[in-house]
Amino acid sequence: MVNKKGFIKVVEAFLAILMLLGIIFLVVQSNNVNDKQRTFIEKKEQEILMNIQVNNTLRQLILEETEFDIDSENDTFIPELKPYVNGTVLGAECFLKICLIDDTCNLNKEIDNSVYIKEVLITSSLDLYNPRKLRIFCTENV
């Protein structure tokens, strides 16, 4: 004769293991989606900075900039740079900021989501040496 209590305990243990594996699988899947989004945003940030860095006109405008505590949302920011962050990164909102080399260069707004930051140095043009730091901040749209 089969021990019914023992069989029920085996089935309960098996179901508990299946539920734990299901939860673990869901957590791992959600992390993979976040990693793909993060990688995509970081690649786009690098692409934006590279495009600005190799454009002589934009380099000259950055080197000539004298106002530093503003980001690309501000009205006094260099208008030629704004198209590089408006609508360029899908699923993220991005801001540019120009700073002096020694400045901390923080974004002047509070953001609740993850923020991805990259920066490049713009040091000189053919006729002007005036080092600046160009930093891009991108945050995921939830």
C-alpha positions in Angstrom: 0.0 0.0 0.0 1.2 3.5 -0.9 2.0 6.0 1.9 -0.4 8.9 1.0 1.2 11.4 3.4 4.6 10.8 2.0 3.4 11.1 -1.5 1.6 14.4 -0.8 4.8 15.8 0.8 6.8 14.9 -2.2 4.3 16.7 -4.5 4.3 19.8 -2.2 8.1 19.9 -2.3 8.1 19.5 -6.1 5.6 22.4 -6.5 7.6 24.6 -4.1 10.7 24.1 -6.1 8.9 24.9 -9.3 7.5 28.1 -7.9 11.0 29.2 -6.7 12.5 28.4 -10.1 9.7 30.4 -11.8 10.4 33.5 -9.5 14.2 33.2 -10.2 13.6 33.0 -13.9 11.4 36.1 -13.9 14.0 38.1 -11.9 16.8 37.0 -14.3 14.7 38.0 -17.4 13.9 41.5 -16.0 17.6 42.1 -15.4 18.4 41.1 -19.0 15.9 43.7 -20.3 17.5 46.4 -18.1 21.0 45.5 -19.3 19.9 45.7 -22.9 18.3 49.1 -22.3 21.4 50.3 -20.4 23.8 49.1 -23.2 21.6 50.8 -25.9 21.6 54.1 -24.0 25.3 54.0 -23.3 26.1 53.4 -27.0 23.8 56.3 -28.1 25.5 58.6 -25.6 28.9 57.7 -27.0 27.7 58.2 -30.5 26.2 61.7 -29.7 29.4 62.8 -28.0 31.6 61.5 -30.8 29.5 63.4 -33.4 29.8 66.6 -31.5 33.5 66.0 -30.8 34.4 65.7 -34.5 32.3 68.6 -35.7 34.6 71.6 -36.0 31.8 74.2 -35.8 30.4 72.6 -32.6 33.8 72.3 -31.1 34.4 76.0 -31.7 31.1 76.9 -30.1 31.8 74.8 -27.0 35.3 76.3 -26.6 33.9 79.9 -26.9 31.1 79.2 -24.3 31.4 81.4 -21.1 28.3 80.3 -19.2 28.8 77.0 -17.3 26.0 76.3 -14.8 23.4 75.5 -17.5 22.3 72.3 -19.3 20.7 71.8 -22.7 17.2 72.4 -21.3 18.1 76.0 -20.6 17.2 78.8 -23.1 20.7 80.2 -23.0 22.4 76.9 -23.9 24.1 76.7 -27.4 21.1 76.2 -29.7 23.2 74.2 -32.3 23.7 71.4 -29.7 20.1 70.9 -28.7 19.2 68.8 -31.7 21.8 66.2 -30.6 19.8 65.3 -27.5 16.2 66.0 -28.5 14.7 62.7 -29.7 18.1 61.0 -30.3 17.9 58.3 -27.7 14.7 56.3 -27.7 13.4 55.4 -24.2 15.6 58.0 -22.5 15.7 61.7 -21.8 19.1 63.3 -22.3 20.8 66.5 -21.3 24.1 68.1 -22.3 26.2 70.2 -20.0 29.5 72.1 -20.7 31.8 72.6 -17.7 35.3 73.7 -16.9 37.8 70.8 -16.6 38.1 71.1 -12.8 34.3 71.4 -12.1 32.2 68.5 -10.8 29.7 69.1 -13.6 26.5 67.8 -11.9 23.1 68.0 -13.4 21.0 70.7 -11.7 17.8 68.8 -11.4 16.6 65.9 -9.4 16.0 62.6 -11.2 14.3 59.5 -9.7 15.4 57.0 -12.4 18.7 55.5 -13.3 21.1 58.1 -14.9 23.8 57.2 -17.4 26.6 59.7 -17.8 29.4 59.9 -20.3 31.8 62.8 -21.0 34.5 64.0 -23.4 37.1 66.7 -23.3 37.0 69.4 -25.9 40.3 71.1 -25.6 41.1 73.1 -28.7 40.4 74.1 -32.2 42.9 75.3 -34.8 43.1 78.7 -33.3 41.8 78.4 -29.7 43.0 76.4 -26.7 40.3 76.6 -24.0 39.7 73.2 -22.5 36.1 72.2 -21.6 34.3 69.1 -20.5 31.1 68.1 -22.3 29.0 65.7 -20.3 25.8 63.9 -21.3 23.2 62.7 -18.8 20.6 60.2 -20.0 17.8 58.9 -17.8 15.3 56.1 -18.6 11.8 57.1 -19.3 9.5 54.9 -17.2 
